[in-house]
C-alpha cells in the first residue's frame, strides 16, 4: 500500500488490518449491487489494484469503520431486544449470500437501520426547484437484500431507515436554509420492496456477476450514475479499476476529441 502523503504508521496499519469479511458467502449485499463489470475487473486485476491503492484512498472507509465501532459499543447495552453489527446468511438459487446488519430494533418499532458515513448531498430533502430528493437506488437495493436475509433467519422489520453521518456538514449552510439542508445526522426512510421482487433482483444479479467473469459486460447508465451533466461521475471518481476499463478509456478518448473539435 502506498503512502504518498506520509500519514502516520498507526493509520496505515489500521487500514491494512481491515477486519471486513463476508464470511463463507459467495456474495455480500454490497458486492451484489455493484456493477458486474466493475466487480469482474476488480477480481481480474486484484493484485495490481492493491499495489496502486494509497492510504489516502481508504481514509473515509476508516472513518466509517470507526463510526460503526462506536455504534456497536453503544448497542451492547441494549440487550436482546436489539440486533447490532451482526452478519446474516441466506441462499438464493442455491448461492450463499450475506449482509452485515447495523441495527434492528426487535421490540419497540421494528426498524432496520443502516448507517452511512457519507456526504450532505445525498441527504438534502429537496433540490433548489423544490423537487423531493429520493434515497439512492443502491441504498434501497442494499437494505431490501438485508431484509430478505433477516426473513430467511426468522426475523423481520416493519420499516427501513438510512442514517447518514455527514462528513461535510456546514453550519453556515444549515442556517441559510434549514428546510432543505439536513442535520448532522441526516436520514431517509427506505421503501420496502415486495419480497418476490427482491428475490428476483438478487437472482438476476447473481447471474450477471457470474456471467461477467466469462464475458465482460458494459456498465449501464445506472451503473455509471450517468446524468446529462456528468455521464461518467462514478467511473472517474469512484472506480478503482477505471485504468483497466476499455469502456472508460473510450469515453475519455471521445471526450478529448470533442474538445479538440
N, C-alpha and C positions, 0 to 999 in steps of 0.2 A: 504494500500500500504506500502510495506517495504522500508526502507531507510538504508541499511546496511553500506553505506559509509558516512552517516551523512551529506548529501548535505543540503544546506540552505533551510529553510522552504518556502521561496519565490519560489524556483524552484519546490519544492514538490507541492505547491498549484497550480502553473502554469500547471503542468502535470495533477493534479487531476481535474482541471477545463477545461479540453479539450472541446472546443465548437463543435467538429465534430458531425454532424448528417447527415443521408441520407434522412432526411425528412420522408414523409409517404410512401416511396417506399419500396417494399419488398427486392429489391437488389440494391446495387450500382454497378458501373462498377468495382470497386476494389474487392468487395466481389464476383462478378460473376466469375472473373478469378482465384480466389483462388481454391485450390483443394477441392472438395466436402467433402472428409474425414476430412480434417483439419477444415473446417467450421462447420461440424456437431459435431465434438469433442469439438470445442470451445464453441458451444452453449450448449452442454450437461454438460460441466464442467465449465461453465462461472464463478460461484461463487468461485470454487477452484482456477481457473486461476487468478482471480482478487486478491485473498488472497495471492498468491505466487509472484505476479509481484513486481519488485523492481524499484525504481526511476531510477536507472542506466539503466534499460532495455528500458526506454522511452526517454532518453536524446536526441538521434538522431531524434526521432519523433518531439520533442520540437524544435530542431534546424530547422527542415524543416518547421514547422509552423511559426517560426519567419521569415524565408525567404519569405514565401507566404504572410505574413502580410505586409512586406516591398514592395513587388511587387504589392499588392493590393493598397497600398497607392500611388505608382507611377502611377497606372492605372487611378486614379481618375481625373488626368489632361488631359487624352487623349480624353475625350468627347465621343459622341455616336458612333464614328467610331470603338471603341474597346469594346469588352465584357471582363470583368476582374473578376475573382473569383465569378462566378455565377453558381448556380446549376440548371441543366435542367432535366426535367422529360419526360418519354415516356412510351410506352407499347409495349410489345411483347407477343403474345398469351394471351392477357388479363391480363398480370402481369405488375405491375408498377415498373419501374427501374429508376435510376437517376445517374447523373455523375456531378462532380464539374469541371467546365471549368476554367483553369488558365488564358488563354488569347486567344482571337480571334480577329484578325485584319479584320474588315469588308470592308475596303476600299482599302488600299494600295496593299497588296499582298495576302490577304485571307488566312493567315497562322494560323492554330490552334496550339497553343503551350502548352506543359505540362512541368512543372519544377520538377526536381527530386533533392533531397538532398542525394547524394549517393557517391560511391567510384570511383576512377580513372579507375579501372579495366574495367568497362562496357563501357568506352568511348575511349579506345585505338582504333586507326583506323585500325591497322594491328597487328597480332601476330608476334612473333620472326621469323617465317618462311615466313612472308610476306603475309599471308592469311588475307583477309579482315574480320574484326570483325563486325558482324551484330548486330542490336539492339536486345535486349531481346524479346523473343516471347510474354511475358506478357505485355510489353510496346506497342507492335503492337496491341495486342487484346484490351487493355485498350483504346488506342486512337481511334481505329475504332469504339468502342462502343460509345465513346464521339461524334464522327462524326455522328453516326446514330441518337443519341438523338438531336443533333443540327438540323438535317434534319427533324425530326419529329416536330420541333418547327419553321419550316420555314426559317432556316438559313443553311449555307453550308460553306465549306472550300475548298480551292484549293490545299493545301498541309498540311502535318502534321510534326511537329518537336518536339523532346525532347531536352531540355536544361538541362544539369547536373551541379549542383553546387557541386564541387568535394571536399569533406571534407578532403581527404588525399593527396591532390596535393602537390608535392615536386619540388621546383625549380631546384634542382640538377639533378633530373630525366629528367626534361624537357630540360635542357641544354645539357644533354647527347644525347638525341635522339628526337628532336622536331618534326620529321616527323612521329613518332609513338605515342609519349606521347601527350595527349591532353592539351589544355589550361585550365586555372582555371574554365572556363565555357565551358565544352565540349558539343557537340551536335550530334544528329543523325537525319537524315531525315527518317521519318517513312513511309513505303509503305501504300498506300490506298487500302484496300481490296474491291472487288466488294460488293456492298451493300447487295445483297442477301446472300452472303457468311457470312457476319457479322450477319445478322438476323438469319440465320440457326445456327450459333455458339451460339448466345445468347439463342435461344430456347433450344438447347441441354444442355447448362449449367444450365438453369432454371430447366429442368427435372432432371438433375444429382444431383443438390443440394437438390431438394425436395425428391428424392428417397433416398439420403444419410441419411435423418432423420429417415427413416424407416429401411433401411438395409445398414449398413456401408460398403462402397466400399474400395478397396485398392487404395493407391496412385500409379499412374503410374510413369515410369521413368522420364517423362517430369515434372510431379508434384513435384518430388523429386530433380529436377535438376541433375539427375544422369549422371555421366560420369564414364569411366573405372578407373579414378583416385580417385574419391570420390563419391560413389553411394548415400550417404546419407547426402550430404552437407547441404541441406535445412532442413532436419529432425533434424540434430544435432545442427545446429547453428541458424536457423531462424524459428523454430516452437515452439511456447509456449505451445503446447499441447502434445509434444512428450512423456511426462511422463505418459500420459493416452493412448498412442497408442501402441497396441499389435504388429503392423507391425514393428514399430521402435524397440521395445524391442526384437523381434525375430531376427532382423538384428544384434543387439548388441550381442545377445547370440551366434549366428552363427559366428560372427567375433571373439569373445573371444575363441570359440572352435578351430577355425583355428589357432589362435596364440599359443594356448596350444599344438596343434598337430604338 
